[in-house]
Amino acid sequence: MTAAGNPVFAAIGRYYDGLVAKYGHDPRACDYGRAESQAIKFKVLSEVTPLDGKRVLDVGCGFADYAAYLSRRFRDVAYTGVDISAAMVAEARRLHPALPIRAANVLEDDVGTYDVVTANGIFYLLGADAPALTRALIARMFASATEAVAFNSLSAWAPDREPGEYYADPAEIMDYCRTLTPWVALRHDYHSRDFTVYLYRERRP
């Protein structure tokens, strides 16, 4: 089974469709649980590089709440969102009719190139193929970025875990990312169960 053809993505789309039907526009529909958790993760993702005037692709955009976050903190961000949940995309378009938001799987669809690509919580439901699919997604996001990528994941260093969820090993993820670029950074300083990785095309000043 190739990464692009893996049926896990259809299952994830249906899972989020169900959460949208249950909760509507609410952080619980994105599986955050609390708005505070969402805000912390948005903050860390946005610290990858100064985002004023940047073209940003949000992979797994959900309701495109990250777009609203960016608009409050940066100037002239050109935001694009993609998601595999049809219900998420429909609600995001309703909430943000002026933004380019569409249903897409970055492993299957041409999403274009952007200055910065970000992804928030897209790995944890990938199931038995999670390690390989995570690497494929990271590589595809980096191929779509001209400057930087920022993504987060549940951490294998967490003191506790929820059953059925994928907790990536930060050290293994960093080793893989270093096969794509030598310019990488790990953030494990904001949550005991979560980490963020930054990948850059060039050395940071």
N, C-alpha and C positions, 0 to 999 in steps of 0.2 A: 504494500500500500504506500503510495507516494504521499508526501506531506500535503500537497495540494488536493489530492483525492480522498483524504481521510474523512470518514463520515462524522468524526467527532465535532467538526465545525458546525454541521447541520444540527447536531444535538445541542451544542452550546447556544446556537441561535434560538432554538425552541425553548430552551431553559430561560433565557432572558425575555423572550416573548411572554412567557408565563408570569415572570416577575413584574413586567410592565402591566399586564392585565390585572394583577393582584394589587399593586401599590401605586400605579400611575407614576407621575414625575416625583420621585422620592429617592433619596440615597439608597434605601433598602432594595429598590429595583436594580441597582447596580451592585448589590451584594456588599455595600460598604457597612451597612448597619447604622452608622452615625455620620452626620454631616461633618463633624469635627475630623473624622478619619479622612474623609474626602479632601478637606481643605489642607490637611498636613501633606498628603500625597501630591496634591496640585502644587503646593509651594515648592516641594523638593524637586519635582519634575521641571518646574519653571526656572530653577536655578542652574540649569545646565549651561546656559549662556545668556547674555543680554538679548531679549527677544523683541525689542523695539524694531519695527520695520521688517520683521522676519516672516517668511512663509512657513507655516507650521502645519504639519499633518498629524492629526490625532487618530491613532489606530485603536479601534475599539472605543469609539467616542461616546457611546451611550447617548445620553440626552444632550451632549455637547455642553455640559456644564463647565468644562475646562475653557471653552471659548469665552464664556461670561467672566470667568476668573481672570483670564489673560487681558480682557478688555478693560478691567478695573485697574490693572497694574502695569500695563505696557501700552505703548502708542503704536498704532498702525500695524498691528499684527494681522497678517492675511491667513486666516484659519480655514482649514479644510478638515472635515471629519468623515471617517468611514467606520462602518460597523457591520457585523454579520447578522444582527437581529433586525428583522424588518420592522418590528414594533418599536424598537429603540429609534431607528432611523425616522419613522413616521412622526414620532413624538418630538424628536430633535428638530425636524423640519418645521413642525408647528410652532415650537418655541422660538426658533431662530430662522425665520423664513428667508432672510437675506444671505444666509451662509450656505456654501456648497457642502452639502452633507449627502452621502449616498451609501447604499448597501454595497459592500465589497469585501472580499477576502484578499488580503495583500499577497497571499501565496498563489492566488489564481488570477487576479485581476491586475491590470496596469493602473496603478494609482498615481503615476507621475513622480516628479522629483520636487523636493522642498528643501529649504535651508535646514530645518530641524524636524525630526520625526519623534513623536512621543507615544508611549503606550502605558496605560494605567490598568494593571490587574488583568492582563489578557492570557496568562499562562496557567492559572491554578486549576482550571477544569479540563486540561488537555488529556487527562487519563493516562493509560499505560504507555502511550507514545510521547508523553510530555517532554522528556529530555530532547529527543530528536526534533520534535515540532518546535520547541522553544528555540533551539539553535537555528532552525530554518527561518523562523519569524524574525529573529535578531538579524540574521544575514540579509533578509529581504528588506527590513527597515533601514539597515545601514546602506544598502544599495540605493535606496530612495532618498537619502539625505546627502546634501552637499556640504554641510557643516558639522552637524551633531545629531546624536540619537540619545534619548533618555527613556528608560523603561524601568518599571518596578516589578517585584515578584514577592510572593511569600518566601520566607527564608527557612532553610533547613537548620539554621542556628536558633530557631524559635524555641522558647522553653516549653511550649505545648503546641499541639497540632489538631486540626479538625480532620476527621476521617474523610477519605475520598478526595482530598485536595492535594495538589502538587506543591511541594515546598522545595524550591531549587537551592542547591548548594552554592552560596555566593562565590566560593573559591573556584569551583568548576565553571561557573558562568564567566568569571573573570578570565580564566584560562582560555575559554573559547573566544571571548571577545578580543583577546590579544592576538588571535589568529587573523582577525579582520583589520585591526589597527593597533599600533603600540600606545596610542593615546587614549587611555581609559581611566575611569575613576569609579570607586565604590563608595556608596553612602549607606552606612548601617547605624546611623547615629540618631534617628528620629522615631524609630518604632522597633520593639523587640522582635516582632514577627515579620518584618518587611524590610526589603533593601531596594536601593535604586542604583542603577549603573548608567554612567555617561560614556558614550563613545564619541571621539572627535576625529575629524579628517586630518587635522593638523595639531601640532603642539600648542598648548595653551600659553598665552603670553604671561 
